[in-house]
Amino acid sequence: MSEGEDEITGWFARQSKLTAADFPIGIGDDMAQIQLGKDTSVLVTIDMLLDGVHFDLEKATVRQVGYKAMAVSLSDCAAMATVPIAAVVSVALPKGFGEKELKQLHTGITDAGDKYDCALVGGDITSWGDSKPLAISVAMLSRAAGNEPVKRSGAKVGDNICVTGSLGGAVRRKHLEFEPRVKEAIKIARMVTLNSMIDISDGLSSDLNRICRASRVGAVINSEKIPISDEAQKSENPPSSALNDGEDFELLFTLSQAECEELLQKWDGAIPITQIGEINDTKKMRIKMPDGVIKDLEVKGYDHLKGGCEL
Amino acid sequence: MSEGEDEITGWFARQSKLTAADFPIGIGDDMAQIQLGKDTSVLVTIDMLLDGVHFDLEKATVRQVGYKAMAVSLSDCAAMATVPIAAVVSVALPKGFGEKELKQLHTGITDAGDKYDCALVGGDITSWGDSKPLAISVAMLSRAAGNEPVKRSGAKVGDNICVTGSLGGAVRRKHLEFEPRVKEAIKIARMVTLNSMIDISDGLSSDLNRICRASRVGAVINSEKIPISDEAQKSENPPSSALNDGEDFELLFTLSQAECEELLQKWDGAIPITQIGEINDTKKMRIKMPDGVIKDLEVKGYDHLKGGCEL
């Protein structure tokens, strides 16, 4: 197809007639926000994970698939610094999947959910025919954590850009076992004012591009500051791996320089936070190489419509 | 597998540690209810529709698939007499599906949603490889319509059993074009007190069985009173078609005899309501045949784990 995931999402967003009063956050962020009463709103997200795309049942256990399906949605809650409440799960079972596999899936789902007080409240199970693969879709609800949910679109010129943890190589193992940064996101959002945030699902280059486009700003990343994971260090091109592999499910966020300094000084969490660049008014993404040369930063992360990375 | 859909759903429900204060309605009804504040709650449901199971792309248009995916969830909102608010949709696209098909799917989704003021607020799109079929999962939120949401578990001995519309043969055409009974459900629930309700998705015999099991009651149906659709009349065994075909997406509800009389007397909706039987304390489902003989009513509707009906 000619258009990628972000383009078609943009098209969907332009078709929608959501009012800001009823839907303060609409299509195109990690979650949508629905106003239910004067002081009560709820956020919602949905994701579908597919065998052969988001996991490979020849390498992953069924329990890991259940865990990942929940963790991906929990990571969306984290991306907005919101508190997970409940999830509903629908699954399409391949032939031969029975009670045993369903209970393993359930264990993975509740292992992930229980850790973040996110209840499984409903679901839908269907078996389909021969040679049809496992598909699992999770919809999750969350609520604001006191602060306003942090959107992608609030990055300001002059903001510092930060990430949690380390990046790259997650497709080897971490993508099945990652800890969604729910607690870190809420803790950070309570310590300082975040201007924008996203979780790194498709790769730093792709997800930073989403922040820049939504916020109508540009960015420059310092390649030497990117925290490269041990797994990525083993790859042929560690910086490229950290920039583009995706499935890190770390937080990528921007905040004023002063807030950033305060955060880095006070931060006592086990997961490191690294300042990796700045937001500017160029509307372009650039990267400062170790030799000081500044190059255009290409968006090479995973596009779920065009493909890109491999499991 | 040894267990069917209802058995495994029961197992999931028994594993859950939901508190009634936070989750007034948990696993096992058409929607779960989440208490968000003293006076605010939200209901949520999820369903996944699969090519070859819930639709057949050789017979259905992509627009119809989008419409049905939303209408199925809208019917869940109707089943509890709640007001749809918003939906999120995830889709797995077969190879060759592009912009054109996505926009057709979107048209179907919004055609169904717009009619019931149910906004599309987010989604997730993934393309998967060769020979992988279209899958679409819709999660929908709703709110109480003034009255308490109507559960499956409230049927009382002595209740009359009613259905909207007519039953059977929906797999031929209606299952792609049905009108979810959202407006009827809310109108009925405002006129009288409903003790239990469900939408007929898997067949009258299956869904009445769900009400009976959840409410720990029995039922007797008068076969001559079942409203048989024109499509079912064309079938080899019209009464069996009306009892077991499924995909009718009509409402099945129970209420006291006095409330039922009041409803039937005052009802001025375009969709007929028919009283077809009574709830009793036998814990068995029986059917009164035209010759006056009362037989056990077998549950022959569609089981999404065991299969049953064909599209």
Interface residues (C-beta under 8 A of the other chain):
Chain A: M1 S2 E3 E5 I8 T9 W11 F12 Q15 S16 K17 L18 D22 F23 G26 I27 D29 M31 A32 I34 L36 G37 D39 T40 V42 V44 T45 I46 D47 M48 L50 G52 V53 H54 I85 A86 V88 V89 S90 V91 A92 L93 F97 G98 E99 L102 K103 H106 T110 A119 L120 V121 G122 G123 D124 I125 T126 S127 W128 G129 S131 K132 P133 A135 S137 A139 L141 R143 H304 L305 K306 G307
Chain B: M1 S2 E3 E5 I8 T9 W11 F12 Q15 S16 K17 L18 D22 F23 G26 I27 D29 M31 A32 I34 L36 G37 D39 T40 V42 V44 T45 I46 D47 M48 L50 G52 V53 H54 I85 A86 V88 V89 S90 V91 A92 L93 F97 G98 E99 L102 K103 H106 T110 A119 L120 V121 G122 G123 D124 I125 T126 S127 W128 G129 S131 K132 P133 A135 S137 A139 L141 R143 H304 L305 K306 G307
